[in-house]
Amino acid sequence: MAYWLFKSEPSAWSWDDQKKKGAKGEPWTGVRNHQANNNMKAMKKGDLGFFYHSVDEKRIVGIVRVIAEHHPDPTDETKKFGLVDIEAVEDMPKPVSLADVKAEPRLADMILLKMSRLSVQPVRDNEWKLICKMGGLAKAPGV
């Protein structure tokens, strides 16, 4: 299993919006960055990810699961980019802020800090476990 981070502006698509979709989930449309698209191509059904509120909040607020692997994004007129479908798994009991991540030396190499504008990014196993712990989860999902 691999772990990921999905960024969204809460005014455009929030964690509450994602949770309302239930088990049917939602296509992660609108990605127009080749590296983010390649990250989605690498995803497998069942992979887990953090749901990150960007812009003003800058914090991890929930955990999602990939429920459909990479396929064409119908919102892309160029036909170059695709998407995955994700479903909400659980809330992060204590949202983990960008400041929290920056303050943790063991997360210094996290892509969230190195490539801050990348909207879909991988998360290493050790980062996944540590952030889940920081977020108040007794056990990191998928571990």
N, C-alpha and C positions, 0 to 999 in steps of 0.2 A: 504494500500500500504506500502511496505517496501522499504528501500533504501540500496544501496550497494556501494562498491568500487572495481573496477577491475584494477589490476596492470598489466602493460605490458612494456617490454623493447621496446622503440621506434625503435630500430634497427631491432627487430624481427616482431613487429606489432604495428604500430603507429596510432595515432588518424586520420591522413590523410588516412591511409589504411582503417580504420573502416568507415570513411565517404564515401569513394568511393564505398562501398558495398551497400549504399542506403538503401531502405526499406526492401530489402531481408536479410539484416544483415549478420552476420557471426557466426559460432559456436565458442565458447570460449574453444578451445581444449588445451590439454597439462597440465591440472591441475593434479598434482600428490601428493597432500597433502590432508589427510583425512578431516581435519577441513574445508579447502577451498571447498572440494567436498560437505561436509555436508551443507555448506552455500548455494551452488548452488541448492542442493536438496530442500532447504527451499524457494527458489525463486518462485514467481508466475508471470505468463504472465502479463505484464503491469508494474511490478516493475521497478524502475529507479535506475541508478547507476552513480557514477563518473568514468570517464576514467582517469587513473593515469599513467603518464609516469614515470617509475622507473629508476634506475641506475643513470645516470648523471643529468637528468633534475629534477626528484623528484618534480612533480607538477601535479595538477588536471587540465586537459586541455579540458574536454568535459563531456557531459551527454549522457548516453545510456539508452535504454529500453530493458527489457527482452521480446523477441518475441516468444520464445519456451522454455518450462519448461524442467527440467532435463531429459536427455536421454543419452544412452551410447556414450562414446567417441570412435570413430573408430580408433583413434591413440593409444589407450591403449590396448596393447597385453594381459594384465592381466585381463581385463574386470572388474576391480574394480572401475574405475573412470568414471564419466560422464561429461556432459557439459550442458550449456544452450546456446541459440542463442541470440545475442544482435544486436540492430541497433543503429546507431548514432542518437541522438535527436537534440542536439545543442552544439555549441562551448561555452566554458567558456570565456566570453568577456575578462576577466583578469585572466589568469591562477593563481591558488592558489598553492603556493609552500609549501613544507614540512616545511620550515623555517617560513612561514606565519602561518601555523597550530600550530607549536610549540610555537610561540609568542602569541597566543590567549589563555588566561587562561580558557575560557569556553570550549576549546577543549582538555584540559589536559587529559581527560579520553578516548579520541578517540582511537579505536583499532589500527588505523594507527600508533599511537605513542607507544602503549603498546605491539603490536605484529607486528613489522615493516616488518617482512618477509612474513607474510600471504598474499597470492596473491589475494584472493577473501574474502572480509570481510563485515560485516554489518556496517551500518551507522545509528546512532540514528536520530530521527526526528529533534531535536534541532540542531544537528551537520549539517544535510542536509541544513536546513534553513540558518544557519549562514555562511556556506561555500558558498552557492549560493550568498548570499549578498556580501561576501568578493570578490567573483568572478565577481561582477558587474551585476548580474542578478536582474532586477527590482522585479521579483516574482520567487520564487523557484518553478520549475516544479513539478507537482504532489501534491502541497499543496493547 
